[in-house]
Amino acid sequence: MLAFGHHARHAKTRCHDLKRLLKRGRTSLMIGLAFVAACLLGAEAIGKLQGSPVLMVARESLLIVGWVAMWRPLEIFLYDWWPLARWIRVYRNLSHAHVHVVQGK
């Protein structure tokens, strides 16, 4: 019976890890959205100046930096949670597995 508790504890630990990851993802998403909005507003303001190529480089740089800031939140929500969810499923299945020990010859 010890093994069943072991796997249930691992599943519970992974659930907590998943919750923390998703909370970090939500926080990162809010920060990222605020930052990308600021970058887009800055790029729009620079675009209205219609000046030198340096201003155009600054405008494009703000656009790129703003979208790159969204990389980590999107990575969390698109990819990082899958392995944790898989381990939760594995540990839960193992905690409910019926095991019979048969003595060999």
Backbone torsions as a table, in degrees:
resi	resn	phi	psi	omega
1	MET	NA	-20.5	-179.8
2	LEU	-60.7	-40.7	-178.1
3	ALA	-62.7	-36.4	-178.7
4	PHE	-65.0	-42.8	177.1
5	GLY	-64.8	-36.1	178.6
6	HIS	-59.1	-49.9	-178.4
7	HIS	-69.6	-34.9	177.0
8	ALA	-65.0	-39.7	177.1
9	ARG	-64.2	-40.9	177.9
10	HIS	-62.9	-40.8	177.7
11	ALA	-62.6	-42.4	179.7
12	LYS	-64.9	-41.5	178.0
13	THR	-62.2	-43.9	178.6
14	ARG	-65.1	-34.4	176.1
15	CYS	-63.0	-42.2	177.3
16	HIS	-64.6	-39.9	177.4
17	ASP	-61.1	-41.7	179.6
18	LEU	-65.4	-42.5	178.3
19	LYS	-61.8	-43.3	178.1
20	ARG	-63.8	-40.9	178.9
21	LEU	-62.4	-45.2	-179.6
22	LEU	-67.9	-34.2	175.6
23	LYS	-65.3	-43.9	177.2
24	ARG	-62.7	-37.1	177.7
25	GLY	-63.5	-42.5	178.3
26	ARG	-64.7	-43.2	178.4
27	THR	-63.2	-45.8	178.8
28	SER	-62.5	-36.5	179.4
29	LEU	-65.7	-43.3	179.1
30	MET	-63.5	-45.0	177.7
31	ILE	-63.4	-44.6	-179.9
32	GLY	-62.2	-42.4	179.0
33	LEU	-64.6	-41.0	177.8
34	ALA	-63.8	-42.4	-178.9
35	PHE	-67.7	-43.7	180.0
36	VAL	-66.3	-34.9	176.7
37	ALA	-64.1	-43.3	178.1
38	ALA	-63.6	-41.4	178.6
39	CYS	-64.6	-41.6	179.2
40	LEU	-66.1	-39.7	176.7
41	LEU	-65.0	-42.2	177.3
42	GLY	-63.6	-41.2	178.6
43	ALA	-65.0	-39.0	178.4
44	GLU	-64.6	-41.5	179.4
45	ALA	-65.0	-41.9	178.0
46	ILE	-66.0	-37.7	179.6
47	GLY	-62.1	-30.8	179.8
48	LYS	-73.7	-19.8	-179.1
49	LEU	-72.1	-28.9	176.9
50	GLN	45.5	69.5	-177.1
51	GLY	-125.5	-133.0	-173.0
52	SER	-71.3	165.8	175.9
53	PRO	-60.7	-27.4	177.3
54	VAL	-62.3	-39.6	177.5
55	LEU	-66.6	-36.7	178.6
56	MET	-67.3	-38.6	176.3
57	VAL	-64.4	-41.6	178.2
58	ALA	-61.9	-41.8	-179.8
59	ARG	-63.1	-49.8	-179.6
60	GLU	-64.8	-35.7	178.4
61	SER	-64.1	-41.5	176.9
62	LEU	-62.3	-40.3	178.1
63	LEU	-62.2	-46.1	-178.2
64	ILE	-65.7	-48.0	-178.8
65	VAL	-60.9	-40.0	179.4
66	GLY	-61.7	-44.9	-179.1
67	TRP	-74.0	-32.2	176.1
68	VAL	-65.1	-31.3	177.8
69	ALA	-61.9	-22.4	179.6
70	MET	-84.5	-5.0	-174.6
71	TRP	-56.8	-54.8	-174.7
72	ARG	-64.7	-46.0	177.6
73	PRO	-59.1	-41.2	179.1
74	LEU	-67.0	-37.7	178.1
75	GLU	-62.0	-41.9	178.5
76	ILE	-61.3	-50.0	-175.0
77	PHE	-76.0	-24.4	-179.6
78	LEU	-92.4	-34.0	-170.0
79	TYR	-129.3	-41.5	-167.7
80	ASP	-68.4	-25.0	-176.4
81	TRP	-81.4	-20.8	-177.2
82	TRP	-58.3	-49.4	-179.6
83	PRO	-61.4	-39.0	178.5
84	LEU	-64.2	-43.2	178.8
85	ALA	-62.8	-37.8	178.8
86	ARG	-64.9	-44.3	179.7
87	TRP	-65.7	-37.3	176.5
88	ILE	-59.1	-46.1	179.7
89	ARG	-62.1	-43.8	-180.0
90	VAL	-62.3	-49.1	-178.4
91	TYR	-65.9	-36.9	177.2
92	ARG	-65.9	-41.5	177.5
93	ASN	-63.1	-42.4	178.7
94	LEU	-65.8	-34.8	-179.5
95	SER	-70.1	-20.7	178.4
96	HIS	-103.9	3.6	-177.5
97	ALA	-70.5	143.4	175.5
98	HIS	-97.9	120.4	-177.6
99	VAL	-116.8	131.6	175.9
100	HIS	-117.7	125.1	178.0
101	VAL	-96.9	124.0	179.7
102	VAL	-115.9	129.9	-179.8
103	GLN	-75.8	131.5	178.4
104	GLY	-83.3	174.8	-178.7
105	LYS	-78.7	NA	NA
